[in-house]
Amino acid sequence: MLYIVVAYGWYWMRQRLILREPTVQAKQRIIRIECSTICALLALEVSNWLN
């Protein structure tokens, strides 16, 4: 449930960021942030699963 709330919040914020700064560089930056966040969450969940 927590991840659903976070994902919805990120989706809402992502739309606002794209409207505020619609450049290609900004979109690439957002994608890098998303990939980094997903990797961090996966690493956290895997480390919790291994313990």
Phi, psi and omega in degrees: 000320180298318180294328178293317179295316179296318180296319178296316179298319178294319179301316179297314181291323180300317179298319179294320179295319180293321178292324182286323183222085187276026181278162179294321180297321179294319179294322177294321178297319179296318179296319177297320178297317179298315179297317179297319180294317179297317178297319179295317179294320177297317179297320178297314181294320178295318179294324176291325181290325182285338180279000000 
